[in-house]
Amino acid sequence: MQPRIGARYGKITEDTKKHIAQSCRKLEQYFDGILNCEVVLDKKKHGDKVEIIVKLPQHTFTASASADNLYKALADAESKVEVQ
């Protein structure tokens, strides 16, 4: 599954895109039949915010997290989706 990645401010490096794709692939072990995974990155004045939207045939799961760096925010948002 290739996630759709968007950024509200700034550019996304290839390494960051690979890390996000890897995180989205981890979600496949929790959800069967993922239709779409979208990750939105938002650069804030005091850190980064990540929102993950996972669409399944009957459900849509959304989680967001903010942290000092992008990777921490991504890990926190991923954990929230896993709990759902």
mmCIF file of the N, C-alpha and C atoms, coordinates in Angstrom:
data_MODEL
# 
_entry.id   MODEL 
# 
loop_
_atom_site.group_PDB 
_atom_site.id 
_atom_site.type_symbol 
_atom_site.label_atom_id 
_atom_site.label_alt_id 
_atom_site.label_comp_id 
_atom_site.label_asym_id 
_atom_site.label_entity_id 
_atom_site.label_seq_id 
_atom_site.pdbx_PDB_ins_code 
_atom_site.Cartn_x 
_atom_site.Cartn_y 
_atom_site.Cartn_z 
_atom_site.occupancy 
_atom_site.B_iso_or_equiv 
_atom_site.pdbx_formal_charge 
_atom_site.auth_seq_id 
_atom_site.auth_comp_id 
_atom_site.auth_asym_id 
_atom_site.auth_atom_id 
_atom_site.pdbx_PDB_model_num 
ATOM 1   N N  . MET A 1 1  ? 0.841   -1.172 0.000  1.00 0.00 ? 1  MET A N  1 
ATOM 2   C CA . MET A 1 1  ? 0.000   0.000  0.000  1.00 0.00 ? 1  MET A CA 1 
ATOM 3   C C  . MET A 1 1  ? 0.889   1.240  0.000  1.00 0.00 ? 1  MET A C  1 
ATOM 4   N N  . GLN A 1 2  ? 0.598   2.138  -0.906 1.00 0.00 ? 2  GLN A N  1 
ATOM 5   C CA . GLN A 1 2  ? 1.327   3.392  -0.987 1.00 0.00 ? 2  GLN A CA 1 
ATOM 6   C C  . GLN A 1 2  ? 0.446   4.498  -0.401 1.00 0.00 ? 2  GLN A C  1 
ATOM 7   N N  . PRO A 1 3  ? 0.865   5.096  0.711  1.00 0.00 ? 3  PRO A N  1 
ATOM 8   C CA . PRO A 1 3  ? 0.043   6.144  1.325  1.00 0.00 ? 3  PRO A CA 1 
ATOM 9   C C  . PRO A 1 3  ? 0.092   7.442  0.527  1.00 0.00 ? 3  PRO A C  1 
ATOM 10  N N  . ARG A 1 4  ? -0.964  8.215  0.652  1.00 0.00 ? 4  ARG A N  1 
ATOM 11  C CA . ARG A 1 4  ? -0.958  9.571  0.113  1.00 0.00 ? 4  ARG A CA 1 
ATOM 12  C C  . ARG A 1 4  ? -0.384  10.468 1.199  1.00 0.00 ? 4  ARG A C  1 
ATOM 13  N N  . ILE A 1 5  ? 0.611   11.255 0.832  1.00 0.00 ? 5  ILE A N  1 
ATOM 14  C CA . ILE A 1 5  ? 1.296   12.101 1.803  1.00 0.00 ? 5  ILE A CA 1 
ATOM 15  C C  . ILE A 1 5  ? 1.148   13.546 1.374  1.00 0.00 ? 5  ILE A C  1 
ATOM 16  N N  . GLY A 1 6  ? 0.696   14.368 2.300  1.00 0.00 ? 6  GLY A N  1 
ATOM 17  C CA . GLY A 1 6  ? 0.550   15.784 2.019  1.00 0.00 ? 6  GLY A CA 1 
ATOM 18  C C  . GLY A 1 6  ? 1.215   16.608 3.103  1.00 0.00 ? 6  GLY A C  1 
ATOM 19  N N  . ALA A 1 7  ? 1.663   17.790 2.715  1.00 0.00 ? 7  ALA A N  1 
ATOM 20  C CA . ALA A 1 7  ? 2.300   18.689 3.679  1.00 0.00 ? 7  ALA A CA 1 
ATOM 21  C C  . ALA A 1 7  ? 1.659   20.060 3.547  1.00 0.00 ? 7  ALA A C  1 
ATOM 22  N N  . ARG A 1 8  ? 1.298   20.633 4.663  1.00 0.00 ? 8  ARG A N  1 
ATOM 23  C CA . ARG A 1 8  ? 0.693   21.963 4.636  1.00 0.00 ? 8  ARG A CA 1 
ATOM 24  C C  . ARG A 1 8  ? 1.757   23.039 4.471  1.00 0.00 ? 8  ARG A C  1 
ATOM 25  N N  . TYR A 1 9  ? 2.915   22.848 5.056  1.00 0.00 ? 9  TYR A N  1 
ATOM 26  C CA . TYR A 1 9  ? 4.009   23.811 4.939  1.00 0.00 ? 9  TYR A CA 1 
ATOM 27  C C  . TYR A 1 9  ? 5.314   23.041 4.784  1.00 0.00 ? 9  TYR A C  1 
ATOM 28  N N  . GLY A 1 10 ? 6.154   23.468 3.898  1.00 0.00 ? 10 GLY A N  1 
ATOM 29  C CA . GLY A 1 10 ? 7.460   22.840 3.743  1.00 0.00 ? 10 GLY A CA 1 
ATOM 30  C C  . GLY A 1 10 ? 7.451   21.700 2.749  1.00 0.00 ? 10 GLY A C  1 
ATOM 31  N N  . LYS A 1 11 ? 8.609   21.113 2.577  1.00 0.00 ? 11 LYS A N  1 
ATOM 32  C CA . LYS A 1 11 ? 8.779   19.991 1.653  1.00 0.00 ? 11 LYS A CA 1 
ATOM 33  C C  . LYS A 1 11 ? 9.058   18.722 2.437  1.00 0.00 ? 11 LYS A C  1 
ATOM 34  N N  . ILE A 1 12 ? 8.812   17.598 1.786  1.00 0.00 ? 12 ILE A N  1 
ATOM 35  C CA . ILE A 1 12 ? 9.018   16.291 2.407  1.00 0.00 ? 12 ILE A CA 1 
ATOM 36  C C  . ILE A 1 12 ? 10.175  15.614 1.690  1.00 0.00 ? 12 ILE A C  1 
ATOM 37  N N  . THR A 1 13 ? 11.160  15.166 2.452  1.00 0.00 ? 13 THR A N  1 
ATOM 38  C CA . THR A 1 13 ? 12.300  14.481 1.853  1.00 0.00 ? 13 THR A CA 1 
ATOM 39  C C  . THR A 1 13 ? 11.931  13.045 1.501  1.00 0.00 ? 13 THR A C  1 
ATOM 40  N N  . GLU A 1 14 ? 12.730  12.436 0.653  1.00 0.00 ? 14 GLU A N  1 
ATOM 41  C CA . GLU A 1 14 ? 12.492  11.045 0.254  1.00 0.00 ? 14 GLU A CA 1 
ATOM 42  C C  . GLU A 1 14 ? 12.624  10.095 1.454  1.00 0.00 ? 14 GLU A C  1 
ATOM 43  N N  . ASP A 1 15 ? 13.576  10.371 2.345  1.00 0.00 ? 15 ASP A N  1 
ATOM 44  C CA . ASP A 1 15 ? 13.731  9.532  3.538  1.00 0.00 ? 15 ASP A CA 1 
ATOM 45  C C  . ASP A 1 15 ? 12.485  9.597  4.412  1.00 0.00 ? 15 ASP A C  1 
ATOM 46  N N  . THR A 1 16 ? 11.908  10.787 4.541  1.00 0.00 ? 16 THR A N  1 
ATOM 47  C CA . THR A 1 16 ? 10.694  10.947 5.331  1.00 0.00 ? 16 THR A CA 1 
ATOM 48  C C  . THR A 1 16 ? 9.538   10.205 4.679  1.00 0.00 ? 16 THR A C  1 
ATOM 49  N N  . LYS A 1 17 ? 9.431   10.275 3.356  1.00 0.00 ? 17 LYS A N  1 
ATOM 50  C CA . LYS A 1 17 ? 8.371   9.554  2.646  1.00 0.00 ? 17 LYS A CA 1 
ATOM 51  C C  . LYS A 1 17 ? 8.495   8.046  2.852  1.00 0.00 ? 17 LYS A C  1 
ATOM 52  N N  . LYS A 1 18 ? 9.718   7.543  2.812  1.00 0.00 ? 18 LYS A N  1 
ATOM 53  C CA . LYS A 1 18 ? 9.943   6.108  3.033  1.00 0.00 ? 18 LYS A CA 1 
ATOM 54  C C  . LYS A 1 18 ? 9.554   5.709  4.448  1.00 0.00 ? 18 LYS A C  1 
ATOM 55  N N  . HIS A 1 19 ? 9.888   6.550  5.425  1.00 0.00 ? 19 HIS A N  1 
ATOM 56  C CA . HIS A 1 19 ? 9.554   6.266  6.823  1.00 0.00 ? 19 HIS A CA 1 
ATOM 57  C C  . HIS A 1 19 ? 8.035   6.260  7.010  1.00 0.00 ? 19 HIS A C  1 
ATOM 58  N N  . ILE A 1 20 ? 7.339   7.186  6.386  1.00 0.00 ? 20 ILE A N  1 
ATOM 59  C CA . ILE A 1 20 ? 5.880   7.249  6.488  1.00 0.00 ? 20 ILE A CA 1 
ATOM 60  C C  . ILE A 1 20 ? 5.254   6.018  5.836  1.00 0.00 ? 20 ILE A C  1 
ATOM 61  N N  . ALA A 1 21 ? 5.745   5.622  4.667  1.00 0.00 ? 21 ALA A N  1 
ATOM 62  C CA . ALA A 1 21 ? 5.225   4.438  3.987  1.00 0.00 ? 21 ALA A CA 1 
ATOM 63  C C  . ALA A 1 21 ? 5.428   3.190  4.842  1.00 0.00 ? 21 ALA A C  1 
ATOM 64  N N  . GLN A 1 22 ? 6.571   3.091  5.492  1.00 0.00 ? 22 GLN A N  1 
ATOM 65  C CA . GLN A 1 22 ? 6.858   1.963  6.372  1.00 0.00 ? 22 GLN A CA 1 
ATOM 66  C C  . GLN A 1 22 ? 5.887   1.934  7.553  1.00 0.00 ? 22 GLN A C  1 
ATOM 67  N N  . SER A 1 23 ? 5.589   3.092  8.110  1.00 0.00 ? 23 SER A N  1 
ATOM 68  C CA . SER A 1 23 ? 4.648   3.177  9.225  1.00 0.00 ? 23 SER A CA 1 
ATOM 69  C C  . SER A 1 23 ? 3.251   2.760  8.794  1.00 0.00 ? 23 SER A C  1 
ATOM 70  N N  . CYS A 1 24 ? 2.855   3.159  7.607  1.00 0.00 ? 24 CYS A N  1 
ATOM 71  C CA . CYS A 1 24 ? 1.522   2.788  7.113  1.00 0.00 ? 24 CYS A CA 1 
ATOM 72  C C  . CYS A 1 24 ? 1.434   1.291  6.823  1.00 0.00 ? 24 CYS A C  1 
ATOM 73  N N  . ARG A 1 25 ? 2.522   0.694  6.354  1.00 0.00 ? 25 ARG A N  1 
ATOM 74  C CA . ARG A 1 25 ? 2.516   -0.750 6.118  1.00 0.00 ? 25 ARG A CA 1 
ATOM 75  C C  . ARG A 1 25 ? 2.350   -1.535 7.420  1.00 0.00 ? 25 ARG A C  1 
ATOM 76  N N  . LYS A 1 26 ? 2.836   -0.986 8.533  1.00 0.00 ? 26 LYS A N  1 
ATOM 77  C CA . LYS A 1 26 ? 2.670   -1.649 9.831  1.00 0.00 ? 26 LYS A CA 1 
ATOM 78  C C  . LYS A 1 26 ? 1.191   -1.768 10.196 1.00 0.00 ? 26 LYS A C  1 
ATOM 79  N N  . LEU A 1 27 ? 0.386   -0.809 9.754  1.00 0.00 ? 27 LEU A N  1 
ATOM 80  C CA . LEU A 1 27 ? -1.040  -0.811 10.091 1.00 0.00 ? 27 LEU A CA 1 
ATOM 81  C C  . LEU A 1 27 ? -1.790  -1.959 9.424  1.00 0.00 ? 27 LEU A C  1 
ATOM 82  N N  . GLU A 1 28 ? -1.225  -2.525 8.354  1.00 0.00 ? 28 GLU A N  1 
ATOM 83  C CA . GLU A 1 28 ? -1.882  -3.633 7.662  1.00 0.00 ? 28 GLU A CA 1 
ATOM 84  C C  . GLU A 1 28 ? -2.015  -4.874 8.534  1.00 0.00 ? 28 GLU A C  1 
ATOM 85  N N  . GLN A 1 29 ? -1.182  -4.998 9.566  1.00 0.00 ? 29 GLN A N  1 
ATOM 86  C CA . GLN A 1 29 ? -1.303  -6.150 10.460 1.00 0.00 ? 29 GLN A CA 1 
ATOM 87  C C  . GLN A 1 29 ? -2.497  -6.015 11.398 1.00 0.00 ? 29 GLN A C  1 
ATOM 88  N N  . TYR A 1 30 ? -3.016  -4.792 11.568 1.00 0.00 ? 30 TYR A N  1 
ATOM 89  C CA . TYR A 1 30 ? -4.154  -4.559 12.450 1.00 0.00 ? 30 TYR A CA 1 
ATOM 90  C C  . TYR A 1 30 ? -5.476  -4.491 11.692 1.00 0.00 ? 30 TYR A C  1 
ATOM 91  N N  . PHE A 1 31 ? -5.429  -4.057 10.430 1.00 0.00 ? 31 PHE A N  1 
ATOM 92  C CA . PHE A 1 31 ? -6.642  -3.859 9.653  1.00 0.00 ? 31 PHE A CA 1 
ATOM 93  C C  . PHE A 1 31 ? -6.560  -4.662 8.359  1.00 0.00 ? 31 PHE A C  1 
ATOM 94  N N  . ASP A 1 32 ? -7.607  -5.423 8.063  1.00 0.00 ? 32 ASP A N  1 
ATOM 95  C CA . ASP A 1 32 ? -7.684  -6.145 6.798  1.00 0.00 ? 32 ASP A CA 1 
ATOM 96  C C  . ASP A 1 32 ? -8.422  -5.286 5.781  1.00 0.00 ? 32 ASP A C  1 
ATOM 97  N N  . GLY A 1 33 ? -7.928  -5.231 4.578  1.00 0.00 ? 33 GLY A N  1 
ATOM 98  C CA . GLY A 1 33 ? -8.611  -4.534 3.502  1.00 0.00 ? 33 GLY A CA 1 
ATOM 99  C C  . GLY A 1 33 ? -8.532  -3.026 3.562  1.00 0.00 ? 33 GLY A C  1 
ATOM 100 N N  . ILE A 1 34 ? -7.376  -2.492 3.892  1.00 0.00 ? 34 ILE A N  1 
ATOM 101 C CA . ILE A 1 34 ? -7.222  -1.033 3.907  1.00 0.00 ? 34 ILE A CA 1 
ATOM 102 C C  . ILE A 1 34 ? -7.349  -0.517 2.483  1.00 0.00 ? 34 ILE A C  1 
ATOM 103 N N  . LEU A 1 35 ? -8.276  0.413  2.288  1.00 0.00 ? 35 LEU A N  1 
ATOM 104 C CA . LEU A 1 35 ? -8.478  1.011  0.971  1.00 0.00 ? 35 LEU A CA 1 
ATOM 105 C C  . LEU A 1 35 ? -7.494  2.139  0.710  1.00 0.00 ? 35 LEU A C  1 
ATOM 106 N N  . ASN A 1 36 ? -7.237  2.928  1.755  1.00 0.00 ? 36 ASN A N  1 
ATOM 107 C CA . ASN A 1 36 ? -6.447  4.128  1.573  1.00 0.00 ? 36 ASN A CA 1 
ATOM 108 C C  . ASN A 1 36 ? -5.843  4.539  2.912  1.00 0.00 ? 36 ASN A C  1 
ATOM 109 N N  . CYS A 1 37 ? -4.635  5.042  2.861  1.00 0.00 ? 37 CYS A N  1 
ATOM 110 C CA . CYS A 1 37 ? -3.995  5.607  4.044  1.00 0.00 ? 37 CYS A CA 1 
ATOM 111 C C  . CYS A 1 37 ? -3.453  6.978  3.641  1.00 0.00 ? 37 CYS A C  1 
ATOM 112 N N  . GLU A 1 38 ? -3.882  7.992  4.349  1.00 0.00 ? 38 GLU A N  1 
ATOM 113 C CA . GLU A 1 38 ? -3.454  9.356  4.046  1.00 0.00 ? 38 GLU A CA 1 
ATOM 114 C C  . GLU A 1 38 ? -2.750  9.933  5.267  1.00 0.00 ? 38 GLU A C  1 
ATOM 115 N N  . VAL A 1 39 ? -1.622  10.581 5.042  1.00 0.00 ? 39 VAL A N  1 
ATOM 116 C CA . VAL A 1 39 ? -0.854  11.199 6.112  1.00 0.00 ? 39 VAL A CA 1 
ATOM 117 C C  . VAL A 1 39 ? -0.670  12.668 5.759  1.00 0.00 ? 39 VAL A C  1 
ATOM 118 N N  . VAL A 1 40 ? -1.080  13.543 6.682  1.00 0.00 ? 40 VAL A N  1 
ATOM 119 C CA . VAL A 1 40 ? -0.959  14.984 6.465  1.00 0.00 ? 40 VAL A CA 1 
ATOM 120 C C  . VAL A 1 40 ? 0.017   15.532 7.502  1.00 0.00 ? 40 VAL A C  1 
ATOM 121 N N  . LEU A 1 41 ? 1.053   16.190 7.024  1.00 0.00 ? 41 LEU A N  1 
ATOM 122 C CA . LEU A 1 41 ? 2.082   16.780 7.885  1.00 0.00 ? 41 LEU A CA 1 
ATOM 123 C C  . LEU A 1 41 ? 1.859   18.280 7.966  1.00 0.00 ? 41 LEU A C  1 
ATOM 124 N N  . ASP A 1 42 ? 1.998   18.811 9.157  1.00 0.00 ? 42 ASP A N  1 
ATOM 125 C CA . ASP A 1 42 ? 1.787   20.239 9.361  1.00 0.00 ? 42 ASP A CA 1 
ATOM 126 C C  . ASP A 1 42 ? 2.910   20.779 10.235 1.00 0.00 ? 42 ASP A C  1 
ATOM 127 N N  . LYS A 1 43 ? 3.663   21.699 9.698  1.00 0.00 ? 43 LYS A N  1 
ATOM 128 C CA . LYS A 1 43 ? 4.771   22.322 10.430 1.00 0.00 ? 43 LYS A CA 1 
ATOM 129 C C  . LYS A 1 43 ? 4.203   23.470 11.248 1.00 0.00 ? 43 LYS A C  1 
ATOM 130 N N  . LYS A 1 44 ? 4.315   23.369 12.550 1.00 0.00 ? 44 LYS A N  1 
ATOM 131 C CA . LYS A 1 44 ? 3.822   24.409 13.451 1.00 0.00 ? 44 LYS A CA 1 
ATOM 132 C C  . LYS A 1 44 ? 4.992   25.236 13.968 1.00 0.00 ? 44 LYS A C  1 
ATOM 133 N N  . LYS A 1 45 ? 4.665   26.317 14.611 1.00 0.00 ? 45 LYS A N  1 
ATOM 134 C CA . LYS A 1 45 ? 5.695   27.197 15.159 1.00 0.00 ? 45 LYS A CA 1 
ATOM 135 C C  . LYS A 1 45 ? 6.516   26.492 16.238 1.00 0.00 ? 45 LYS A C  1 
ATOM 136 N N  . HIS A 1 46 ? 5.853   25.674 17.040 1.00 0.00 ? 46 HIS A N  1 
ATOM 137 C CA . HIS A 1 46 ? 6.530   24.985 18.145 1.00 0.00 ? 46 HIS A CA 1 
ATOM 138 C C  . HIS A 1 46 ? 6.472   23.471 17.974 1.00 0.00 ? 46 HIS A C  1 
ATOM 139 N N  . GLY A 1 47 ? 6.799   22.959 16.794 1.00 0.00 ? 47 GLY A N  1 
ATOM 140 C CA . GLY A 1 47 ? 6.828   21.520 16.583 1.00 0.00 ? 47 GLY A CA 1 
ATOM 141 C C  . GLY A 1 47 ? 6.102   21.119 15.319 1.00 0.00 ? 47 GLY A C  1 
ATOM 142 N N  . ASP A 1 48 ? 5.815   19.821 15.222 1.00 0.00 ? 48 ASP A N  1 
ATOM 143 C CA . ASP A 1 48 ? 5.163   19.260 14.049 1.00 0.00 ? 48 ASP A CA 1 
ATOM 144 C C  . ASP A 1 48 ? 3.884   18.546 14.456 1.00 0.00 ? 48 ASP A C  1 
ATOM 145 N N  . LYS A 1 49 ? 2.922   18.522 13.534 1.00 0.00 ? 49 LYS A N  1 
ATOM 146 C CA . LYS A 1 49 ? 1.667   17.823 13.757 1.00 0.00 ? 49 LYS A CA 1 
ATOM 147 C C  . LYS A 1 49 ? 1.477   16.842 12.606 1.00 0.00 ? 49 LYS A C  1 
ATOM 148 N N  . VAL A 1 50 ? 1.038   15.632 12.943 1.00 0.00 ? 50 VAL A N  1 
ATOM 149 C CA . VAL A 1 50 ? 0.793   14.592 11.947 1.00 0.00 ? 50 VAL A CA 1 
ATOM 150 C C  . VAL A 1 50 ? -0.634  14.092 12.124 1.00 0.00 ? 50 VAL A C  1 
ATOM 151 N N  . GLU A 1 51 ? -1.333  13.952 11.012 1.00 0.00 ? 51 GLU A N  1 
ATOM 152 C CA . GLU A 1 51 ? -2.676  13.381 11.030 1.00 0.00 ? 51 GLU A CA 1 
ATOM 153 C C  . GLU A 1 51 ? -2.675  12.173 10.108 1.00 0.00 ? 51 GLU A C  1 
ATOM 154 N N  . ILE A 1 52 ? -3.188  11.042 10.604 1.00 0.00 ? 52 ILE A N  1 
ATOM 155 C CA . ILE A 1 52 ? -3.275  9.820  9.816  1.00 0.00 ? 52 ILE A CA 1 
ATOM 156 C C  . ILE A 1 52 ? -4.747  9.478  9.634  1.00 0.00 ? 52 ILE A C  1 
ATOM 157 N N  . ILE A 1 53 ? -5.144  9.215  8.389  1.00 0.00 ? 53 ILE A N  1 
ATOM 158 C CA . ILE A 1 53 ? -6.508  8.836  8.065  1.00 0.00 ? 53 ILE A CA 1 
ATOM 159 C C  . ILE A 1 53 ? -6.439  7.486  7.355  1.00 0.00 ? 53 ILE A C  1 
ATOM 160 N N  . VAL A 1 54 ? -7.044  6.470  7.963  1.00 0.00 ? 54 VAL A N  1 
ATOM 161 C CA . VAL A 1 54 ? -7.052  5.126  7.398  1.00 0.00 ? 54 VAL A CA 1 
ATOM 162 C C  . VAL A 1 54 ? -8.490  4.791  7.018  1.00 0.00 ? 54 VAL A C  1 
ATOM 163 N N  . LYS A 1 55 ? -8.696  4.493  5.729  1.00 0.00 ? 55 LYS A N  1 
ATOM 164 C CA . LYS A 1 55 ? -10.042 4.176  5.245  1.00 0.00 ? 55 LYS A CA 1 
ATOM 165 C C  . LYS A 1 55 ? -10.150 2.692  4.960  1.00 0.00 ? 55 LYS A C  1 
ATOM 166 N N  . LEU A 1 56 ? -11.185 2.100  5.555  1.00 0.00 ? 56 LEU A N  1 
ATOM 167 C CA . LEU A 1 56 ? -11.535 0.697  5.359  1.00 0.00 ? 56 LEU A CA 1 
ATOM 168 C C  . LEU A 1 56 ? -12.901 0.659  4.677  1.00 0.00 ? 56 LEU A C  1 
ATOM 169 N N  . PRO A 1 57 ? -13.347 -0.505 4.199  1.00 0.00 ? 57 PRO A N  1 
ATOM 170 C CA . PRO A 1 57 ? -14.652 -0.544 3.539  1.00 0.00 ? 57 PRO A CA 1 
ATOM 171 C C  . PRO A 1 57 ? -15.807 -0.022 4.404  1.00 0.00 ? 57 PRO A C  1 
ATOM 172 N N  . GLN A 1 58 ? -15.800 -0.277 5.694  1.00 0.00 ? 58 GLN A N  1 
ATOM 173 C CA . GLN A 1 58 ? -16.917 0.113  6.542  1.00 0.00 ? 58 GLN A CA 1 
ATOM 174 C C  . GLN A 1 58 ? -16.572 1.199  7.562  1.00 0.00 ? 58 GLN A C  1 
ATOM 175 N N  . HIS A 1 59 ? -15.300 1.546  7.707  1.00 0.00 ? 59 HIS A N  1 
ATOM 176 C CA . HIS A 1 59 ? -14.883 2.476  8.756  1.00 0.00 ? 59 HIS A CA 1 
ATOM 177 C C  . HIS A 1 59 ? -13.805 3.428  8.246  1.00 0.00 ? 59 HIS A C  1 
ATOM 178 N N  . THR A 1 60 ? -13.680 4.535  8.942  1.00 0.00 ? 60 THR A N  1 
ATOM 179 C CA . THR A 1 60 ? -12.581 5.461  8.732  1.00 0.00 ? 60 THR A CA 1 
ATOM 180 C C  . THR A 1 60 ? -11.989 5.787  10.101 1.00 0.00 ? 60 THR A C  1 
ATOM 181 N N  . PHE A 1 61 ? -10.705 5.557  10.252 1.00 0.00 ? 61 PHE A N  1 
ATOM 182 C CA . PHE A 1 61 ? -10.010 5.829  11.502 1.00 0.00 ? 61 PHE A CA 1 
ATOM 183 C C  . PHE A 1 61 ? -9.114  7.051  11.308 1.00 0.00 ? 61 PHE A C  1 
ATOM 184 N N  . THR A 1 62 ? -9.182  7.965  12.258 1.00 0.00 ? 62 THR A N  1 
ATOM 185 C CA . THR A 1 62 ? -8.389  9.191  12.186 1.00 0.00 ? 62 THR A CA 1 
ATOM 186 C C  . THR A 1 62 ? -7.692  9.415  13.519 1.00 0.00 ? 62 THR A C  1 
ATOM 187 N N  . ALA A 1 63 ? -6.437  9.812  13.442 1.00 0.00 ? 63 ALA A N  1 
ATOM 188 C CA . ALA A 1 63 ? -5.682  10.145 14.653 1.00 0.00 ? 63 ALA A CA 1 
ATOM 189 C C  . ALA A 1 63 ? -4.688  11.252 14.307 1.00 0.00 ? 63 ALA A C  1 
ATOM 190 N N  . SER A 1 64 ? -4.449  12.117 15.279 1.00 0.00 ? 64 SER A N  1 
ATOM 191 C CA . SER A 1 64 ? -3.446  13.155 15.077 1.00 0.00 ? 64 SER A CA 1 
ATOM 192 C C  . SER A 1 64 ? -2.614  13.297 16.341 1.00 0.00 ? 64 SER A C  1 
ATOM 193 N N  . ALA A 1 65 ? -1.411  13.774 16.146 1.00 0.00 ? 65 ALA A N  1 
ATOM 194 C CA . ALA A 1 65 ? -0.496  13.960 17.275 1.00 0.00 ? 65 ALA A CA 1 
ATOM 195 C C  . ALA A 1 65 ? 0.463   15.094 16.953 1.00 0.00 ? 65 ALA A C  1 
ATOM 196 N N  . SER A 1 66 ? 0.901   15.775 17.982 1.00 0.00 ? 66 SER A N  1 
ATOM 197 C CA . SER A 1 66 ? 1.888   16.845 17.851 1.00 0.00 ? 66 SER A CA 1 
ATOM 198 C C  . SER A 1 66 ? 3.094   16.510 18.717 1.00 0.00 ? 66 SER A C  1 
ATOM 199 N N  . ALA A 1 67 ? 4.268   16.892 18.233 1.00 0.00 ? 67 ALA A N  1 
ATOM 200 C CA . ALA A 1 67 ? 5.498   16.629 18.991 1.00 0.00 ? 67 ALA A CA 1 
ATOM 201 C C  . ALA A 1 67 ? 6.575   17.609 18.511 1.00 0.00 ? 67 ALA A C  1 
ATOM 202 N N  . ASP A 1 68 ? 7.719   17.541 19.179 1.00 0.00 ? 68 ASP A N  1 
ATOM 203 C CA . ASP A 1 68 ? 8.839   18.414 18.833 1.00 0.00 ? 68 ASP A CA 1 
ATOM 204 C C  . ASP A 1 68 ? 9.409   18.101 17.452 1.00 0.00 ? 68 ASP A C  1 
ATOM 205 N N  . ASN A 1 69 ? 9.377   16.810 17.064 1.00 0.00 ? 69 ASN A N  1 
ATOM 206 C CA . ASN A 1 69 ? 9.875   16.466 15.737 1.00 0.00 ? 69 ASN A CA 1 
ATOM 207 C C  . ASN A 1 69 ? 8.858   15.589 15.007 1.00 0.00 ? 69 ASN A C  1 
ATOM 208 N N  . LEU A 1 70 ? 9.036   15.490 13.727 1.00 0.00 ? 70 LEU A N  1 
ATOM 209 C CA . LEU A 1 70 ? 8.094   14.790 12.864 1.00 0.00 ? 70 LEU A CA 1 
ATOM 210 C C  . LEU A 1 70 ? 7.994   13.307 13.180 1.00 0.00 ? 70 LEU A C  1 
ATOM 211 N N  . TYR A 1 71 ? 9.108   12.659 13.433 1.00 0.00 ? 71 TYR A N  1 
ATOM 212 C CA . TYR A 1 71 ? 9.116   11.217 13.659 1.00 0.00 ? 71 TYR A CA 1 
ATOM 213 C C  . TYR A 1 71 ? 8.397   10.842 14.955 1.00 0.00 ? 71 TYR A C  1 
ATOM 214 N N  . LYS A 1 72 ? 8.544   11.638 15.977 1.00 0.00 ? 72 LYS A N  1 
ATOM 215 C CA . LYS A 1 72 ? 7.842   11.412 17.242 1.00 0.00 ? 72 LYS A CA 1 
ATOM 216 C C  . LYS A 1 72 ? 6.337   11.599 17.051 1.00 0.00 ? 72 LYS A C  1 
ATOM 217 N N  . ALA A 1 73 ? 5.948   12.653 16.334 1.00 0.00 ? 73 ALA A N  1 
ATOM 218 C CA . ALA A 1 73 ? 4.532   12.897 16.070 1.00 0.00 ? 73 ALA A CA 1 
ATOM 219 C C  . ALA A 1 73 ? 3.928   11.766 15.246 1.00 0.00 ? 73 ALA A C  1 
ATOM 220 N N  . LEU A 1 74 ? 4.672   11.261 14.266 1.00 0.00 ? 74 LEU A N  1 
ATOM 221 C CA . LEU A 1 74 ? 4.196   10.147 13.443 1.00 0.00 ? 74 LEU A CA 1 
ATOM 222 C C  . LEU A 1 74 ? 4.002   8.888  14.281 1.00 0.00 ? 74 LEU A C  1 
ATOM 223 N N  . ALA A 1 75 ? 4.954   8.592  15.146 1.00 0.00 ? 75 ALA A N  1 
ATOM 224 C CA . ALA A 1 75 ? 4.852   7.412  16.011 1.00 0.00 ? 75 ALA A CA 1 
ATOM 225 C C  . ALA A 1 75 ? 3.661   7.530  16.955 1.00 0.00 ? 75 ALA A C  1 
ATOM 226 N N  . ASP A 1 76 ? 3.425   8.706  17.506 1.00 0.00 ? 76 ASP A N  1 
ATOM 227 C CA . ASP A 1 76 ? 2.291   8.908  18.413 1.00 0.00 ? 76 ASP A CA 1 
ATOM 228 C C  . ASP A 1 76 ? 0.962   8.743  17.683 1.00 0.00 ? 76 ASP A C  1 
ATOM 229 N N  . ALA A 1 77 ? 0.849   9.305  16.479 1.00 0.00 ? 77 ALA A N  1 
ATOM 230 C CA . ALA A 1 77 ? -0.386  9.182  15.708 1.00 0.00 ? 77 ALA A CA 1 
ATOM 231 C C  . ALA A 1 77 ? -0.623  7.734  15.286 1.00 0.00 ? 77 ALA A C  1 
ATOM 232 N N  . GLU A 1 78 ? 0.447   7.041  14.916 1.00 0.00 ? 78 GLU A N  1 
ATOM 233 C CA . GLU A 1 78 ? 0.339   5.634  14.547 1.00 0.00 ? 78 GLU A CA 1 
ATOM 234 C C  . GLU A 1 78 ? -0.167  4.803  15.727 1.00 0.00 ? 78 GLU A C  1 
ATOM 235 N N  . SER A 1 79 ? 0.347   5.068  16.910 1.00 0.00 ? 79 SER A N  1 
ATOM 236 C CA . SER A 1 79 ? -0.100  4.345  18.102 1.00 0.00 ? 79 SER A CA 1 
ATOM 237 C C  . SER A 1 79 ? -1.584  4.578  18.369 1.00 0.00 ? 79 SER A C  1 
ATOM 238 N N  . LYS A 1 80 ? -2.049  5.802  18.154 1.00 0.00 ? 80 LYS A N  1 
ATOM 239 C CA . LYS A 1 80 ? -3.466  6.110  18.370 1.00 0.00 ? 80 LYS A CA 1 
ATOM 240 C C  . LYS A 1 80 ? -4.355  5.358  17.386 1.00 0.00 ? 80 LYS A C  1 
ATOM 241 N N  . VAL A 1 81 ? -3.921  5.234  16.146 1.00 0.00 ? 81 VAL A N  1 
ATOM 242 C CA . VAL A 1 81 ? -4.698  4.489  15.151 1.00 0.00 ? 81 VAL A CA 1 
ATOM 243 C C  . VAL A 1 81 ? -4.728  3.016  15.518 1.00 0.00 ? 81 VAL A C  1 
ATOM 244 N N  . GLU A 1 82 ? -3.603  2.475  15.975 1.00 0.00 ? 82 GLU A N  1 
ATOM 245 C CA . GLU A 1 82 ? -3.537  1.068  16.375 1.00 0.00 ? 82 GLU A CA 1 
ATOM 246 C C  . GLU A 1 82 ? -4.513  0.764  17.492 1.00 0.00 ? 82 GLU A C  1 
ATOM 247 N N  . VAL A 1 83 ? -4.656  1.678  18.443 1.00 0.00 ? 83 VAL A N  1 
ATOM 248 C CA . VAL A 1 83 ? -5.577  1.475  19.565 1.00 0.00 ? 83 VAL A CA 1 
ATOM 249 C C  . VAL A 1 83 ? -7.025  1.435  19.091 1.00 0.00 ? 83 VAL A C  1 
ATOM 250 N N  . GLN A 1 84 ? -7.329  2.246  18.098 1.00 0.00 ? 84 GLN A N  1 
ATOM 251 C CA . GLN A 1 84 ? -8.698  2.267  17.573 1.00 0.00 ? 84 GLN A CA 1 
ATOM 252 C C  . GLN A 1 84 ? -9.056  0.950  16.953 1.00 0.00 ? 84 GLN A C  1 
# 
